[in-house]
Amino acid sequence: MADIPTTEPSDIRAGDTIKWKKTLADYPASEYTLSYRLISGANTIDVTATADGDTHSIEIAASTSDDYVAGEYEWFAFVTKGSERYTVERGTLTVLANPATATDFRTDAKKILDDLTAAYKTYIASRGHIASYSIAGRAMTFRSAEEILKQITFWETKVRAEQAADKISQGLGSGRKVLTRFR
C-alpha cells in the first residue's frame, strides 16, 4: 500500500477511495475537528476528518465518492472546537470522472476542439458556402475558413497544455525537450 499523502490532493477520481492526513500544529486533532467543503457551482462536497492522535485523518470511501460530479472545485478547510470555527486553508482540486460510469472523458477544451474540427470539415466540404454550424445543441457562425483554423490552433494549444499537465501529474514528464547550452 502506498504512503498516505500529508497534503490535500490536486485531483481525485470519483469512485476511488481517497485518503490523506493533515497535521495542524495550532489545531491538533485531539482538540479540533477538521472539515472540508468543496464547491463547484451547485455541487458541494462535505468531508470531516477523524482524529489520529493529534493528526487529522481524512478518508473518503469509494461508495461515497462514487456520486461526485466531475469538475473543478474550490475547497475550504476549517477547524471547529465547540462554538469556535477557524478557516485554516483553501485551494482548488479537480474531481475526475468515474471510469465505471462516465461515457465521455474529454475535457471541455478537447470537446471544443473536436467540434471546431467537425465544423471545419463541414465548411470545406461545402466549398466555403456554409458559414455556420450546429452540433449537439451548440451553434457557431464563422466568416471564413481562416477564422475556424485560428480557433482550432488556439484550442489545440489548450489541449496540448492539458495533456502535458496530465503527463507531469503522472510523473511521465511533459514530453517536451529541454535544450541547454554550456559554455
ROMAR-636192 format. One record per residue (C-alpha): residue number from 0; residue in one letter; x, y, z. Coordinates in Angstrom, 3 decimals. Layout:
<nodes>
NUM | a | X | Y | Z
...
</nodes>
This chain:
<nodes>
0 | m | 0.000 | 0.000 | 0.000
1 | a | 1.281 | 3.455 | -0.895
2 | d | 2.107 | 6.036 | 1.739
3 | i | -0.806 | 8.252 | 2.703
4 | p | -0.200 | 11.831 | 1.481
5 | t | 0.100 | 14.645 | 4.021
6 | t | -1.391 | 17.378 | 1.835
7 | e | -4.691 | 17.865 | 0.067
8 | p | -4.775 | 16.238 | -3.370
9 | s | -4.824 | 18.372 | -6.522
10 | d | -7.178 | 15.890 | -8.137
11 | i | -9.322 | 12.961 | -7.077
12 | r | -11.161 | 10.324 | -9.088
13 | a | -14.870 | 9.814 | -8.436
14 | g | -15.435 | 6.203 | -7.376
15 | d | -11.980 | 5.832 | -5.756
16 | t | -11.085 | 5.614 | -2.076
17 | i | -9.387 | 8.904 | -1.165
18 | k | -7.064 | 9.376 | 1.823
19 | w | -4.743 | 12.000 | 3.218
20 | k | -3.557 | 13.175 | 6.622
21 | k | -3.152 | 16.704 | 7.875
22 | t | -1.160 | 17.988 | 10.817
23 | l | -2.072 | 21.455 | 12.046
24 | a | 0.215 | 22.467 | 14.895
25 | d | -2.145 | 25.181 | 16.159
26 | y | -5.228 | 22.954 | 15.820
27 | p | -4.419 | 19.404 | 16.975
28 | a | -6.966 | 16.704 | 16.161
29 | s | -7.165 | 15.834 | 19.851
30 | e | -8.838 | 19.248 | 20.388
31 | y | -10.259 | 20.362 | 16.998
32 | t | -12.303 | 18.764 | 14.236
33 | l | -11.097 | 19.417 | 10.684
34 | s | -13.724 | 19.678 | 7.933
35 | y | -13.603 | 20.426 | 4.217
36 | r | -16.214 | 21.918 | 1.914
37 | l | -15.675 | 21.581 | -1.833
38 | i | -17.749 | 23.859 | -4.064
39 | s | -18.304 | 23.797 | -7.827
40 | g | -21.361 | 25.705 | -8.995
41 | a | -24.381 | 23.967 | -7.482
42 | n | -22.300 | 20.951 | -6.394
43 | t | -20.927 | 20.742 | -2.862
44 | i | -18.984 | 18.015 | -1.116
45 | d | -18.522 | 17.936 | 2.652
46 | v | -15.790 | 15.868 | 4.299
47 | t | -14.955 | 15.550 | 8.005
48 | a | -11.641 | 14.215 | 9.282
49 | t | -11.217 | 11.846 | 12.204
50 | a | -8.610 | 12.170 | 14.911
51 | d | -5.485 | 10.007 | 14.815
52 | g | -3.708 | 11.355 | 17.870
53 | d | -3.035 | 14.999 | 17.001
54 | t | -3.168 | 14.285 | 13.260
55 | h | -6.354 | 14.756 | 11.230
56 | s | -7.079 | 11.703 | 9.099
57 | i | -9.256 | 12.113 | 6.018
58 | e | -10.753 | 9.064 | 4.328
59 | i | -13.484 | 9.119 | 1.722
60 | a | -14.951 | 5.716 | 0.900
61 | a | -15.257 | 4.670 | -2.744
62 | s | -19.013 | 4.300 | -2.259
63 | t | -19.160 | 7.955 | -1.148
64 | s | -17.001 | 9.418 | -3.927
65 | d | -18.871 | 7.309 | -6.488
66 | d | -21.500 | 10.043 | -6.894
67 | y | -19.103 | 13.012 | -7.049
68 | v | -19.700 | 15.214 | -10.089
69 | a | -16.582 | 15.748 | -12.208
70 | g | -15.264 | 19.306 | -12.450
71 | e | -13.113 | 21.993 | -10.890
72 | y | -13.792 | 22.619 | -7.198
73 | e | -12.666 | 25.262 | -4.750
74 | w | -12.144 | 23.824 | -1.284
75 | f | -12.101 | 25.367 | 2.165
76 | a | -10.634 | 23.675 | 5.245
77 | f | -11.847 | 24.768 | 8.642
78 | v | -11.482 | 23.565 | 12.203
79 | t | -14.106 | 23.644 | 14.921
80 | k | -13.993 | 23.326 | 18.685
81 | g | -17.297 | 23.895 | 20.457
82 | s | -18.681 | 27.173 | 19.113
83 | e | -15.301 | 28.241 | 17.649
84 | r | -14.593 | 27.902 | 13.938
85 | y | -11.484 | 28.935 | 12.006
86 | t | -10.824 | 28.706 | 8.268
87 | v | -7.282 | 27.348 | 8.026
88 | e | -6.663 | 26.790 | 4.311
89 | r | -8.221 | 26.920 | 0.883
90 | g | -7.341 | 25.708 | -2.565
91 | t | -8.627 | 24.056 | -5.714
92 | l | -8.864 | 20.497 | -6.906
93 | t | -10.273 | 18.610 | -9.835
94 | v | -12.755 | 15.776 | -9.462
95 | l | -12.075 | 13.408 | -12.342
96 | a | -14.865 | 11.381 | -13.910
97 | n | -15.666 | 7.937 | -12.560
98 | p | -14.385 | 5.434 | -15.153
99 | a | -17.093 | 2.944 | -14.148
100 | t | -19.951 | 5.277 | -15.091
101 | a | -18.618 | 8.061 | -17.355
102 | t | -19.135 | 7.868 | -21.100
103 | d | -17.029 | 10.855 | -22.218
104 | f | -13.630 | 11.591 | -20.683
105 | r | -12.785 | 14.515 | -22.943
106 | t | -12.035 | 17.842 | -21.316
107 | d | -14.049 | 20.907 | -22.290
108 | a | -11.110 | 22.102 | -24.414
109 | k | -10.993 | 18.764 | -26.258
110 | k | -14.761 | 18.844 | -26.866
111 | i | -14.495 | 22.360 | -28.307
112 | l | -11.551 | 21.331 | -30.492
113 | d | -13.472 | 18.307 | -31.782
114 | d | -16.499 | 20.494 | -32.566
115 | l | -14.323 | 23.035 | -34.393
116 | t | -12.652 | 20.287 | -36.415
117 | a | -16.073 | 18.958 | -37.416
118 | a | -17.166 | 22.483 | -38.361
119 | y | -14.057 | 22.963 | -40.497
120 | k | -14.671 | 19.683 | -42.312
121 | t | -18.270 | 20.729 | -42.983
122 | y | -17.136 | 24.176 | -44.146
123 | i | -14.566 | 22.706 | -46.551
124 | a | -16.973 | 20.036 | -47.830
125 | s | -19.468 | 22.763 | -48.691
126 | r | -16.698 | 24.672 | -50.509
127 | g | -16.995 | 27.552 | -48.075
128 | h | -20.723 | 28.163 | -48.616
129 | i | -21.676 | 27.286 | -45.021
130 | a | -20.625 | 29.946 | -42.568
131 | s | -22.383 | 28.472 | -39.524
132 | y | -22.980 | 25.095 | -37.921
133 | s | -24.840 | 23.426 | -35.112
134 | i | -23.651 | 20.251 | -33.343
135 | a | -25.290 | 18.761 | -30.276
136 | g | -27.114 | 21.979 | -29.455
137 | r | -24.050 | 24.223 | -29.899
138 | a | -24.112 | 26.747 | -32.741
139 | m | -21.320 | 28.880 | -34.168
140 | t | -21.018 | 31.281 | -37.105
141 | f | -17.766 | 31.980 | -38.969
142 | r | -16.806 | 34.470 | -41.632
143 | s | -14.099 | 32.304 | -43.211
144 | a | -12.117 | 29.070 | -43.092
145 | e | -9.199 | 31.091 | -41.720
146 | e | -11.285 | 32.103 | -38.725
147 | i | -12.120 | 28.450 | -37.997
148 | l | -8.435 | 27.484 | -38.365
149 | k | -7.435 | 30.279 | -35.982
150 | q | -9.820 | 28.877 | -33.349
151 | i | -8.596 | 25.316 | -33.994
152 | t | -4.997 | 26.457 | -33.431
153 | f | -5.975 | 28.197 | -30.178
154 | w | -7.793 | 25.126 | -28.808
155 | e | -5.063 | 22.714 | -29.973
156 | t | -2.667 | 24.707 | -27.781
157 | k | -5.043 | 24.384 | -24.818
158 | v | -5.452 | 20.622 | -25.351
159 | r | -1.668 | 20.104 | -25.631
160 | a | -1.163 | 22.044 | -22.381
161 | e | -3.751 | 19.843 | -20.632
162 | q | -2.115 | 16.695 | -21.979
163 | a | 1.330 | 17.871 | -20.808
164 | a | -0.050 | 18.687 | -17.341
165 | d | -1.654 | 15.242 | -17.186
166 | k | 1.653 | 13.555 | -18.092
167 | i | 3.521 | 15.588 | -15.492
168 | s | 0.954 | 14.675 | -12.802
169 | q | 1.568 | 11.012 | -13.655
170 | g | 5.335 | 11.516 | -13.309
171 | l | 5.944 | 10.972 | -17.030
172 | g | 7.361 | 14.405 | -17.886
173 | s | 5.722 | 16.761 | -20.343
174 | g | 7.187 | 15.180 | -23.457
175 | r | 8.805 | 18.484 | -24.348
176 | k | 12.540 | 18.704 | -24.908
177 | v | 14.549 | 20.992 | -22.728
178 | l | 17.613 | 22.243 | -24.550
179 | t | 20.585 | 23.683 | -22.718
180 | r | 23.833 | 25.171 | -23.851
181 | f | 27.000 | 25.040 | -21.812
182 | r | 29.834 | 27.493 | -22.416
</nodes>
